[in-house]
Amino acid sequence: MVNQAWKKGRILLASMIGVLALTMLTLWGCGGGGGSSYDNPASSAVTTKTASALIDAETLKGWVDAGLVNKALGSYDRVVILDISADATDNRGTVETTDDVKYNLYNTVGHIPGAQLISAGSNAFKAERAEGPLNKNGEMVCTGETIDALIQNAGIDGNTTIVLTSNAASATGAINVARAYTTFRYWGFPKNRLKVLNGGNAAWDAAYDLTMVVPTIKKSTYGVAQNGTTNINTDVRVSLSEMIQYVKGIAAGNADKVTIIDTVRGSATVLNATVSGPTSDLLDSTKFTPVDGAVKGSFSYFAPRMLTSGMYFKDAAQIRADLVAAFGTAGTEESKLGEAGLDGTKTFISLCRAGNYASIGYFILDGIAYYNSTVDVKWYDGSLGQWNLMAAKDAANPTRGGQLAVGSIWDTTLLMDNLTWNVDAPRSKTIIDYASRVYVVEPTYEEGNQIENTDKAYRSTVSGSTSGGGASAGGNC
């Protein structure tokens, strides 16, 4: 307690100086009329401009003290803090078990002043959706209706800078904030308006006081796709059909310089049963996908290694060093990514099992290591939970569990290294029967990009203004 008080006192002067600087910048930057937006922020955006998407508690404290958090709708440099915290560990390391306790940490342990709780955690940004040859895929990017409801309830408008935090001082917290960051990026929010609090609530609590006061939030009428225009950034996400084409290109010599980062594989042992397999089905975790292995040309960078401790992310130099040392499996020979491979990369694709670790990979590349870069960073939300279902029926051995038509264009088994059928010994796993999910007539690659085709056609059912609506409690969005 004494140490914490000392730390908080030590930072007080720095915070006061920060508030003064922010106030001056705000006064200097205000005065513009309309026309500010995520794509064309007002000149006062300098007050929340940072070197990367990762910020520290001192920076956020300056914004809180300057009155930017939950500032009036339509104001320049408005900040909204989203506490994404559906997890079983609070920011003091105490393991909680019941939903009532863990969902009430926001109120029982406290939260950052002005923060709003997203009580579903990373699940708030997921959906079951049709894609490729399957009429249902688990844990995919959420729909336009879902993201619109979230941002409107949180009072987010076209001038808002969003700060993401979590009470989970672990990789769980990293998943919560990274999945949100990645989803916001997909739905058209530029990185200069998205921030992640390094260390989450624990970092704030180490220096400043948490609060029990729940903010009252005025809902916005802002939408991600309104007035006949969609803000969706499909370049952020890799659909199944696009992933197949990328991997075919890698297998053919990788002329496009694509690097796939496997964030769930902890070592060069592709089929390590405790890390990367067997892959449980995303809709029925008691059963398993037909196949496992490594996507051809992928390199291992285990997501927990992207953190230094708790929910603290590595910096750009550390991330680069890890990538230089990254190794994967190409055929039967290990190969290093190395300096040349890293520097030559034009496109990174992050994958895992269910899009969660993959979102951490996306964030550390897009939001930290390549924040001010033209390198293209992408997220494969379907990941191995989808990829490993893409196996055709085997007439010679029907028990292997593949459900796609023989000769299916969606079959990925030839695009994997160290291919293993999970029904075979020594695994002998029960394979999911997903025949009811397979379309009777398979779509083409173009037809099979259902998620992005739907999202590009989505229109927000709102007026298009940046303010309005009534007040709502900010404790549970």
GIVENZI-V774730 format. One record per residue. RES is the residue in three letters. NEAR is the number of other C-alpha atoms within 8 Angstrom. Layout:
res->RES near->NEAR
res->RES near->NEAR
This chain:
res->MET near->4
res->VAL near->5
res->ASN near->6
res->GLN near->9
res->ALA near->9
res->TRP near->8
res->LYS near->10
res->LYS near->11
res->GLY near->8
res->ARG near->8
res->ILE near->10
res->LEU near->8
res->LEU near->8
res->ALA near->8
res->SER near->11
res->MET near->9
res->ILE near->8
res->GLY near->10
res->VAL near->12
res->LEU near->8
res->ALA near->8
res->LEU near->12
res->THR near->9
res->MET near->8
res->LEU near->11
res->THR near->10
res->LEU near->7
res->TRP near->7
res->GLY near->12
res->CYS near->9
res->GLY near->4
res->GLY near->7
res->GLY near->5
res->GLY near->4
res->GLY near->6
res->SER near->11
res->SER near->9
res->TYR near->10
res->ASP near->6
res->ASN near->7
res->PRO near->10
res->ALA near->12
res->SER near->8
res->SER near->13
res->ALA near->11
res->VAL near->8
res->THR near->9
res->THR near->8
res->LYS near->7
res->THR near->8
res->ALA near->5
res->SER near->9
res->ALA near->13
res->LEU near->12
res->ILE near->12
res->ASP near->10
res->ALA near->11
res->GLU near->8
res->THR near->9
res->LEU near->10
res->LYS near->9
res->GLY near->13
res->TRP near->14
res->VAL near->11
res->ASP near->8
res->ALA near->9
res->GLY near->8
res->LEU near->11
res->VAL near->11
res->ASN near->12
res->LYS near->9
res->ALA near->6
res->LEU near->14
res->GLY near->10
res->SER near->8
res->TYR near->10
res->ASP near->12
res->ARG near->15
res->VAL near->13
res->VAL near->16
res->ILE near->12
res->LEU near->12
res->ASP near->13
res->ILE near->17
res->SER near->16
res->ALA near->11
res->ASP near->11
res->ALA near->9
res->THR near->13
res->ASP near->15
res->ASN near->10
res->ARG near->7
res->GLY near->8
res->THR near->7
res->VAL near->7
res->GLU near->9
res->THR near->7
res->THR near->6
res->ASP near->6
res->ASP near->6
res->VAL near->9
res->LYS near->14
res->TYR near->11
res->ASN near->9
res->LEU near->10
res->TYR near->11
res->ASN near->8
res->THR near->7
res->VAL near->10
res->GLY near->10
res->HIS near->12
res->ILE near->10
res->PRO near->8
res->GLY near->12
res->ALA near->14
res->GLN near->15
res->LEU near->13
res->ILE near->14
res->SER near->10
res->ALA near->9
res->GLY near->11
res->SER near->14
res->ASN near->6
res->ALA near->8
res->PHE near->12
res->LYS near->10
res->ALA near->10
res->GLU near->9
res->ARG near->10
res->ALA near->10
res->GLU near->13
res->GLY near->15
res->PRO near->11
res->LEU near->10
res->ASN near->11
res->LYS near->9
res->ASN near->14
res->GLY near->12
res->GLU near->12
res->MET near->12
res->VAL near->9
res->CYS near->11
res->THR near->8
res->GLY near->13
res->GLU near->7
res->THR near->9
res->ILE near->12
res->ASP near->12
res->ALA near->8
res->LEU near->9
res->ILE near->13
res->GLN near->14
res->ASN near->13
res->ALA near->14
res->GLY near->14
res->ILE near->15
res->ASP near->14
res->GLY near->10
res->ASN near->15
res->THR near->12
res->THR near->13
res->ILE near->12
res->VAL near->12
res->LEU near->15
res->THR near->14
res->SER near->14
res->ASN near->14
res->ALA near->17
res->ALA near->18
res->SER near->9
res->ALA near->11
res->THR near->9
res->GLY near->17
res->ALA near->11
res->ILE near->13
res->ASN near->13
res->VAL near->14
res->ALA near->13
res->ARG near->14
res->ALA near->11
res->TYR near->12
res->THR near->13
res->THR near->11
res->PHE near->9
res->ARG near->12
res->TYR near->13
res->TRP near->12
res->GLY near->10
res->PHE near->11
res->PRO near->9
res->LYS near->9
res->ASN near->9
res->ARG near->10
res->LEU near->13
res->LYS near->13
res->VAL near->13
res->LEU near->14
res->ASN near->12
res->GLY near->13
res->GLY near->16
res->ASN near->15
res->ALA near->11
res->ALA near->11
res->TRP near->13
res->ASP near->9
res->ALA near->9
res->ALA near->12
res->TYR near->7
res->ASP near->7
res->LEU near->11
res->THR near->8
res->MET near->10
res->VAL near->6
res->VAL near->10
res->PRO near->10
res->THR near->8
res->ILE near->12
res->LYS near->13
res->LYS near->15
res->SER near->16
res->THR near->14
res->TYR near->16
res->GLY near->12
res->VAL near->14
res->ALA near->13
res->GLN near->13
res->ASN near->8
res->GLY near->6
res->THR near->7
res->THR near->11
res->ASN near->9
res->ILE near->11
res->ASN near->10
res->THR near->8
res->ASP near->7
res->VAL near->11
res->ARG near->11
res->VAL near->13
res->SER near->12
res->LEU near->13
res->SER near->12
res->GLU near->8
res->MET near->10
res->ILE near->11
res->GLN near->8
res->TYR near->9
res->VAL near->12
res->LYS near->9
res->GLY near->11
res->ILE near->14
res->ALA near->10
res->ALA near->7
res->GLY near->6
res->ASN near->9
res->ALA near->7
res->ASP near->8
res->LYS near->10
res->VAL near->12
res->THR near->12
res->ILE near->11
res->ILE near->13
res->ASP near->14
res->THR near->15
res->VAL near->15
res->ARG near->15
res->GLY near->11
res->SER near->10
res->ALA near->10
res->THR near->7
res->VAL near->11
res->LEU near->11
res->ASN near->10
res->ALA near->7
res->THR near->5
res->VAL near->9
res->SER near->13
res->GLY near->11
res->PRO near->11
res->THR near->12
res->SER near->12
res->ASP near->12
res->LEU near->11
res->LEU near->6
res->ASP near->8
res->SER near->8
res->THR near->6
res->LYS near->11
res->PHE near->14
res->THR near->15
res->PRO near->15
res->VAL near->12
res->ASP near->15
res->GLY near->12
res->ALA near->11
res->VAL near->9
res->LYS near->12
res->GLY near->12
res->SER near->13
res->PHE near->13
res->SER near->15
res->TYR near->16
res->PHE near->12
res->ALA near->12
res->PRO near->6
res->ARG near->7
res->MET near->13
res->LEU near->12
res->THR near->9
res->SER near->7
res->GLY near->9
res->MET near->15
res->TYR near->10
res->PHE near->11
res->LYS near->10
res->ASP near->8
res->ALA near->9
res->ALA near->7
res->GLN near->8
res->ILE near->12
res->ARG near->9
res->ALA near->8
res->ASP near->9
res->LEU near->11
res->VAL near->12
res->ALA near->9
res->ALA near->12
res->PHE near->13
res->GLY near->13
res->THR near->16
res->ALA near->11
res->GLY near->6
res->THR near->6
res->GLU near->6
res->GLU near->9
res->SER near->8
res->LYS near->9
res->LEU near->13
res->GLY near->10
res->GLU near->7
res->ALA near->7
res->GLY near->9
res->LEU near->10
res->ASP near->6
res->GLY near->7
res->THR near->11
res->LYS near->10
res->THR near->12
res->PHE near->13
res->ILE near->14
res->SER near->16
res->LEU near->19
res->CYS near->14
res->ARG near->14
res->ALA near->14
res->GLY near->16
res->ASN near->12
res->TYR near->14
res->ALA near->20
res->SER near->16
res->ILE near->14
res->GLY near->14
res->TYR near->16
res->PHE near->12
res->ILE near->13
res->LEU near->11
res->ASP near->10
res->GLY near->13
res->ILE near->13
res->ALA near->12
res->TYR near->11
res->TYR near->10
res->ASN near->5
res->SER near->5
res->THR near->5
res->VAL near->9
res->ASP near->7
res->VAL near->12
res->LYS near->13
res->TRP near->15
res->TYR near->15
res->ASP near->16
res->GLY near->16
res->SER near->13
res->LEU near->11
res->GLY near->14
res->GLN near->11
res->TRP near->10
res->ASN near->14
res->LEU near->11
res->MET near->13
res->ALA near->14
res->ALA near->12
res->LYS near->12
res->ASP near->10
res->ALA near->5
res->ALA near->4
res->ASN near->6
res->PRO near->9
res->THR near->5
res->ARG near->13
res->GLY near->12
res->GLY near->12
res->GLN near->13
res->LEU near->13
res->ALA near->7
res->VAL near->7
res->GLY near->6
res->SER near->8
res->ILE near->4
res->TRP near->11
res->ASP near->11
res->THR near->11
res->THR near->10
res->LEU near->5
res->LEU near->11
res->MET near->11
res->ASP near->11
res->ASN near->11
res->LEU near->10
res->THR near->8
res->TRP near->9
res->ASN near->17
res->VAL near->13
res->ASP near->10
res->ALA near->6
res->PRO near->4
res->ARG near->8
res->SER near->8
res->LYS near->9
res->THR near->8
res->ILE near->12
res->ILE near->11
res->ASP near->7
res->TYR near->7
res->ALA near->6
res->SER near->6
res->ARG near->8
res->VAL near->12
res->TYR near->10
res->VAL near->4
res->VAL near->4
res->GLU near->8
res->PRO near->10
res->THR near->6
res->TYR near->8
res->GLU near->7
res->GLU near->8
res->GLY near->12
res->ASN near->13
res->GLN near->10
res->ILE near->10
res->GLU near->9
res->ASN near->8
res->THR near->8
res->ASP near->10
res->LYS near->8
res->ALA near->7
res->TYR near->9
res->ARG near->12
res->SER near->12
res->THR near->6
res->VAL near->9
res->SER near->8
res->GLY near->9
res->SER near->8
res->THR near->11
res->SER near->12
res->GLY near->10
res->GLY near->8
res->GLY near->6
res->ALA near->8
res->SER near->9
res->ALA near->9
res->GLY near->13
res->GLY near->11
res->ASN near->8
res->CYS near->10
